[in-house]
Amino acid sequence: MPCPTSRRVLTFFWMNMESELLLADSLLAEYFLFLFRVLSYSPGWP
């Protein structure tokens, strides 16, 4: 696969994913906050 074609395909997928990533961004932030809380409550955490 030539480089320009793959780059075009990647750009196309990124432009389509960007709107969905903006939606998922808040969910990811909440998920990481939840993970951080669980880790901070674990006994091995300083």
C-alpha positions as CSV (number, residue, x, y, z in Angstrom):
1,M,0.0,0.0,0.0
2,P,1.5,3.4,-1.0
3,C,2.2,5.9,1.7
4,P,-0.1,8.7,0.4
5,T,-3.1,6.4,0.1
6,S,-2.7,5.0,3.6
7,R,-2.3,8.5,4.9
8,R,-5.5,9.6,3.1
9,V,-7.3,6.6,4.6
10,L,-6.0,7.4,8.1
11,T,-7.0,11.0,7.8
12,F,-10.5,10.0,6.7
13,F,-10.9,7.6,9.6
14,W,-9.5,10.2,12.0
15,M,-12.0,12.9,10.8
16,N,-14.8,10.4,11.3
17,M,-13.6,9.3,14.7
18,E,-13.0,12.8,16.0
19,S,-16.6,13.5,16.7
20,E,-17.1,10.1,18.4
21,L,-13.9,10.7,20.4
22,L,-15.2,14.0,21.6
23,L,-18.3,12.2,22.9
24,A,-16.2,9.4,24.5
25,D,-13.8,11.8,26.0
26,S,-16.0,12.6,29.0
27,L,-16.7,8.9,29.5
28,L,-12.9,8.2,29.4
29,A,-12.3,11.0,31.9
30,E,-14.9,9.6,34.3
31,Y,-13.4,6.1,33.8
32,F,-9.9,7.3,34.6
33,L,-11.1,9.2,37.7
34,F,-12.9,6.1,38.9
35,L,-9.7,4.0,38.3
36,F,-7.7,6.6,40.2
37,R,-10.1,6.5,43.1
38,V,-9.9,2.7,43.3
39,L,-6.1,2.8,43.1
40,S,-5.9,5.5,45.8
41,Y,-8.2,3.4,48.1
42,S,-6.1,0.2,47.6
43,P,-3.8,-0.5,50.6
44,G,-0.7,-0.7,48.5
45,W,-1.1,2.9,47.4
46,P,1.1,5.4,49.3
